[in-house]
Amino acid sequence: MKKFLKTMGLTLLTLSQLLAPSTALAQDKVLNLSTGAEPPTIDPGLSSDTTSGVIIDNVFENLTEMNNEGEVVPGAAESWEVSEDGLVYTFKLRAEAKWSNGDPVTAADFEYAWERMLDPEKVAQRANLFFDIKGAEAYSLGEGSLEDVGIKAVDDLTFEVTLAHPVAYFPELINHYVFAPVNQKVVEGNPDWAMEAGEDYVTNGPFVLSSWNHNSDYTLSKNDQYWDKDQVKLDQVNVQIVESESTASTMYQSGDLDYLGSPFGTISLENLPVFQESGELQKIPYSAIYWYKCNISDPVMSNVNIRKALALAIDRQGLIENVMHGAHIPATGLVPPTIPSFESERDYFKDGDLEQAKAYLAKGLEELGMKDPAELTINLSINTSEAHATIAQYVQENWARNLGINTQIDNSEWQVYLDKVQSLDYQVARMGWAADYNDASSFLGMYRTSQTGNNDTGWENPDFKAKLDEANSEADGDKRNQLLHEAEAIIMEEMPVIPIYYNENNYVLKDTVKGMRPDPIGRIHLKYVSIE
């Protein structure tokens, strides 16, 4: 009987269970989710990926936060003022804000965390996000002093930031998790403070990381020290690490997961039409792109004509229709159409232009001293994922049929893969990028120099850098957008990155889950989620 009821999605309750309403109520406040890989790090100063970021976003609170509607709202700072010239931001912190260990959250915690991100000895992957601050870039590159950086704790509750130039989206920028504070006493007292869950992992957000069974699962629990804890409706969030998208989809269908979709897992390709037919699938615009990076230091991939040949020989529309089941949008630029002023289509090249692709290939082979396309073998690197493997096989077939070249697909687990890409140990590597903030510079800025965090291609161009720098200091919005368009045209002409598709966020969730939806840049704020 028990087996039958379980198969039918029912549970046989004992008398004691029926007489324990408090237990049932507690279970109603538990959310069950999944993620596709082990988080490489949960230190805000070291993380550079969404798998880690989804934890950091929910256990730390920045000066500003973003709600589910994409609006910037006060976070650890209850208010802020901006000088008339737009250069000086003065944040007033909440007197009631505490760390999970009971310590008060102070302006000195932000000063320490931000300066730690810029420490030239640490070479943080996301240090470039701080470069709008006066003196930050020079200090981070070892060319300036810390005293010249425009970051200052005026007193315990007053934090002052001086910019190098006005940045209209600065309040939005600083809700990215790299701007989270860290507790200086804890960080300096234990070098491994962010290696495990528990008391040493001190945070200031709506949740704490209460358990972490590496490569298996982790648990977020409501933070009783959080200043706004009464607005947090969930008691616990259980996250299972499930590498297989098919397995995660089956778990959702069987009721083991309450939500499935970025950033908590991925719907398997074969289940997309299933959820479409059932009416469960939800789809929203998403400021993100799926692209293939090229290692410019590789002898073959240093050839721009080879890169262009590979880009033009991919039938993106066919990929979307036949492999992705209509999900996502073919990309022929680097900035998604969800970004303001980039809504219109920008055809830097024609999708699947085989004639032009073959012309580029012929020229590239000649420059490499090759005569036959069969002499060329491209190594395409991916991280372990059924979806990434399926896409790579489709591209492999396109390159073989349309160009006559060989492709080897190289697969690695997530942390090993990140290390390979960041150390330029690849030829072509798949990557995705979701906006850090809803502006074109979030997609273009990482390629400003070869040393910029998350560049991972070795490519740089002085004209491209000059356009970005000019755009950063341009106060007129229309002129700034034009400069960003011109910067995109430069990088697309040299193609160190091959765009594949612009993301749409496809997700499913149970009817009992309320307030859970990705924001415009793909993050989910568990603070606003409840279970009915």
Summary of the structure (lengths in Angstrom):
residues: 532
radius of gyration: 24.0
end to end distance: 28.4
largest distance: 80.2
contacts: 1774
relative contact order: 0.14
helix: 35%
strand: 21%
